[in-house]
Amino acid sequence: MATTPAERRVSLVPSTRARQPMHPARKRLIIAVLLVMVGSFLPWLYVGGQPKSGALGPGLWTFYGAMLGLAGVLLPFRKVGAVHAGLLAAIALAVPAWQIVHVLGLVGFGGWMPGPGLVMVAGGGVVAAGCALRLLREPAPAESQA
């Protein structure tokens, strides 16, 4: 990927300050945020063949958690981003787990099936947990001088 030199960069405010490169974990956190955002509104359960949308309750909580994850992507501080990714991971893993335990307590193992939204949110939580650990452990990449 080619980079443009500072002299040729288009900007409304002229600056010679170099932009910090994006941490690779932040790029993966974008994927986690998108997984949780989209999965929050998809069907979470199929009960008797009928889909039950996540937007009716628990999906809203995970969507709000995705907003915290988005803030972690946009803020320039690595440790703050790690905390936001950790919060997203906690919400995106705890709420689907609670939903499964709740349904198992109500109807047992028969008559229902997890939907794509539940799986996407849980997958986004796993990705966000990995991003949080990586943001805490690895320093920001240094910009290469070419």
N, C-alpha and C positions, 0 to 999 in steps of 0.2 A: 504494500500500500504506500503510495507516494505521499509525501508531506510537502506542504507549501512553505517556502521560507517566510520569515517574519516580514520581509519587505513587500511581499506580494499578497499577504493576507488581507482580506477585505473586512473592515471593521468600521463601525460608526464612531468609535472612540479610539484614536490611535494609541497604541501601547507597544512597548518593546518587551514586555514581560512574557516569558514563555508559559504556556499553559501546561499544567501538570497532566501527565498521561493517566488514563483511566485504569484503575486496578482491575485485573481480570475477574475478580470475584464480583465486582459491581456489574460487569456485563452478564454474568450468570444470574445475578439478583434480578436483573430486568426480566429474564425468562421466568424466574420464580414468581415475580409480581404478576406477569401476564397469565401464568397458569392459574394462580389463585383468583385473579379478577374474573377471568372467563368462567372458571369452574364454579364460582360462587352463584352464577345465575343459571347454570345448566341443571338438569334433573339430578337430585342427590339420591333418590330412592325410587325403585319401581315396586309398588305394592299392588299385588293382584294384576300386574301388567300395566297399571296406570302410573305415569311419572309424577313424582312429587318434587317440585322445584325447590332449589336451595334458597331462592329469593324470598320464600315464605317465612324465613326465620334465621336459621344458622348461617345461611349464605351471606346475609347482610353483615354479620360479625366478621366473617372471613374477608369480605370486601373491604371493610374498614381496616382490617389488619394489612391488606394489600396497599392501602394508602400510606400506612406507616412504612412499609417496605419501599414504596416509591420515594418517600422522603429520604430514606437511607441511600437510595441511588443518587439522588440529586444533590445532597449535601456534600461538601468537599472534604469533610473530616472522616478519616478512615474508621476510627473507633466509634464515632457516633453512628456511622453506617452499619457497623457490626452490631451495635445494640438494636438498631431498627430491624436489621435482618433477623436477629434473635427473637425479637417480639413477633415478627411475621411468622417465623417458624413455630413458635409456641402456640400462636393462635391457629395457624393452619394445620397443626397436628392435633391439638387438643379438641377442637370443635368437631372434626369428623370422627375422632375416637369416641367422644361423648355421644355423637349421633348414633353410632353403631351400637354402643352399649345400651343406649336408651331403647332402640328398636328391638334389640335382643331381649331386653327386659319386658317389653310389651307383647311381642308376638313370637319370640323364640327364633329358630333358624328357618322356619318354613314360611312361604308366602311373600317374601320380599327379596330384593336383589339390589346391591349398590349400583348407583348410576355413574355416568361419566364425570359429573361435577364433583362428587365426593372423592373419586379417584384423582382427579386433576388437582383439587385443593390439597389433598394429602401429599401428592407428588411435589407440588410447589413448596410445601412445608419442608420436605426432605431437602430439596435444592437450596432453600433459604437457610436451613441449618448448616449445610456445608459452606455456604457463602459467609455466614457469620463467623464460623471457625477460621476460615481462610483469611478474612479481613482482620481478625484479631492476631493471627500468627504471622502472616507474611507482611513485610514492609511494602510500601508503595513502590512500583517499578520506577527506576531512574530514567529520565529522558535521555535518549542517545544523542550525542553530539555528532552530527554528520556534516 
